[in-house]
């Protein structure tokens, strides 16, 4: 149990930020699955749109500190190669 005022506030903050991070990461996974499905379907326009949405969401996750910029850069690179290869 938190012992000081600052520890109590930190515990509240951790709960709030954990929920935000979980929501963003879940959204990223969903968008990635959508990108995967669009690429496998063979529809170039849908794959491009899904890729754009995924890359945008990844950039926003980096901006808010949920995903490390190098991890996002790697994921974006893989996604771009995936879309171009199919």
SERO-330099 format. One record per residue (C-alpha): x, y, z; residue in three letters. Coordinates in steps of 0.5 Angstrom, whole numbers, padded with zeros to 4 digits, always signed. Example, Ala and Ser with C-alpha at 12.3 -4.5 7.8 and 13.67 -1.06 7.14 Angstrom:
BEGIN
+0025;-0009;+0016;Ala
+0027;-0002;+0014;Ser
// end
This chain:
BEGIN
+0000;+0000;+0000;Unk
+0002;+0007;-0002;Unk
+0005;+0010;+0004;Unk
+0006;+0018;+0002;Unk
+0002;+0023;-0001;Unk
+0006;+0022;-0007;Unk
+0006;+0015;-0008;Unk
-0001;+0015;-0007;Unk
-0002;+0020;-0013;Unk
+0003;+0016;-0017;Unk
-0001;+0009;-0016;Unk
-0007;+0013;-0019;Unk
-0003;+0016;-0025;Unk
+0000;+0009;-0026;Unk
-0007;+0006;-0026;Unk
-0010;+0011;-0031;Unk
-0003;+0011;-0036;Unk
-0004;+0003;-0036;Unk
-0011;+0003;-0038;Unk
-0009;+0008;-0044;Unk
-0003;+0004;-0046;Unk
-0007;-0002;-0046;Unk
-0012;+0001;-0050;Unk
-0007;+0004;-0055;Unk
-0003;-0003;-0056;Unk
-0010;-0007;-0057;Unk
-0012;-0002;-0063;Unk
-0005;-0003;-0066;Unk
-0005;-0010;-0066;Unk
-0012;-0009;-0069;Unk
-0010;-0005;-0074;Unk
-0004;-0010;-0076;Unk
-0009;-0015;-0076;Unk
-0013;-0011;-0081;Unk
-0007;-0010;-0085;Unk
-0005;-0017;-0085;Unk
-0012;-0019;-0088;Unk
-0012;-0013;-0093;Unk
-0005;-0016;-0096;Unk
-0007;-0023;-0096;Unk
-0014;-0021;-0100;Unk
-0010;-0018;-0105;Unk
-0014;-0012;-0105;Unk
-0008;-0006;-0107;Unk
-0013;+0000;-0105;Unk
-0015;-0004;-0098;Unk
-0008;-0006;-0096;Unk
-0005;+0001;-0098;Unk
-0011;+0005;-0094;Unk
-0010;+0000;-0088;Unk
-0002;+0001;-0088;Unk
-0003;+0008;-0088;Unk
-0008;+0007;-0082;Unk
-0003;+0003;-0078;Unk
+0003;+0007;-0079;Unk
-0001;+0013;-0077;Unk
-0003;+0010;-0071;Unk
+0004;+0008;-0069;Unk
+0007;+0015;-0070;Unk
+0001;+0017;-0065;Unk
+0003;+0011;-0060;Unk
+0011;+0014;-0061;Unk
+0009;+0021;-0059;Unk
+0005;+0019;-0053;Unk
+0011;+0015;-0051;Unk
+0007;+0008;-0051;Unk
+0012;+0005;-0056;Unk
+0019;+0006;-0057;Unk
+0021;+0010;-0063;Unk
+0026;+0005;-0066;Unk
+0021;-0001;-0065;Unk
+0016;+0003;-0068;Unk
+0021;+0005;-0074;Unk
+0022;-0003;-0075;Unk
+0015;-0004;-0075;Unk
+0013;+0001;-0080;Unk
+0019;-0001;-0084;Unk
+0016;-0009;-0084;Unk
+0009;-0006;-0086;Unk
+0012;-0002;-0092;Unk
+0016;-0008;-0094;Unk
+0010;-0013;-0093;Unk
+0005;-0008;-0097;Unk
+0010;-0007;-0103;Unk
+0012;-0015;-0103;Unk
+0004;-0017;-0104;Unk
// end
